[in-house]
């Protein structure tokens, strides 16, 4: 297996993990909002950081 294939596999897995974290944080925010409970700032930050990481992963770099 070439080094490129190994790197692509890790990036694929990282993308899946980021999507699941983003979905979980959005579902958590929605559930807490519907239950009229305060949403922890950590949940907002987790969703924002995950979304920006996923965008950075999916948008190609202009340097390549």
FILUM-395555 format. One record per residue (C-alpha): x, y negated, z negated; residue in one letter. Coordinates in steps of 0.2 Angstrom, whole numbers. Example, Ala and Ser with C-alpha at 12.3 -4.5 7.8 and 13.67 -1.06 7.14 Angstrom:
2
R|62|22|-39|A
R|68|5|-36|S
This chain:
64
R|0|0|0|X
R|7|-17|5|X
R|10|-31|-7|X
R|-4|-41|3|X
R|-17|-28|0|X
R|-13|-27|-19|X
R|-14|-46|-20|X
R|-31|-46|-10|X
R|-38|-33|-22|X
R|-34|-43|-37|X
R|-41|-59|-30|X
R|-57|-49|-25|X
R|-59|-42|-43|X
R|-55|-60|-50|X
R|-69|-67|-39|X
R|-82|-54|-45|X
R|-77|-58|-63|X
R|-79|-76|-61|X
R|-96|-74|-53|X
R|-102|-63|-67|X
R|-96|-76|-80|X
R|-104|-90|-71|X
R|-121|-81|-70|X
R|-120|-76|-88|X
R|-117|-94|-94|X
R|-131|-100|-83|X
R|-143|-87|-89|X
R|-138|-91|-107|X
R|-140|-110|-104|X
R|-158|-107|-97|X
R|-163|-95|-111|X
R|-157|-107|-124|X
R|-166|-121|-115|X
R|-182|-112|-114|X
R|-182|-107|-132|X
R|-179|-125|-136|X
R|-163|-122|-145|X
R|-147|-132|-144|X
R|-135|-126|-131|X
R|-117|-125|-137|X
R|-105|-136|-128|X
R|-93|-121|-125|X
R|-107|-113|-114|X
R|-107|-129|-103|X
R|-88|-129|-102|X
R|-87|-111|-98|X
R|-99|-113|-84|X
R|-90|-128|-77|X
R|-73|-121|-78|X
R|-79|-104|-70|X
R|-87|-114|-56|X
R|-72|-124|-52|X
R|-61|-109|-53|X
R|-72|-100|-41|X
R|-73|-115|-29|X
R|-54|-116|-30|X
R|-53|-97|-26|X
R|-65|-98|-11|X
R|-60|-114|-3|X
R|-44|-111|8|X
R|-29|-122|4|X
R|-24|-135|17|X
R|-6|-130|14|X
R|-8|-113|21|X
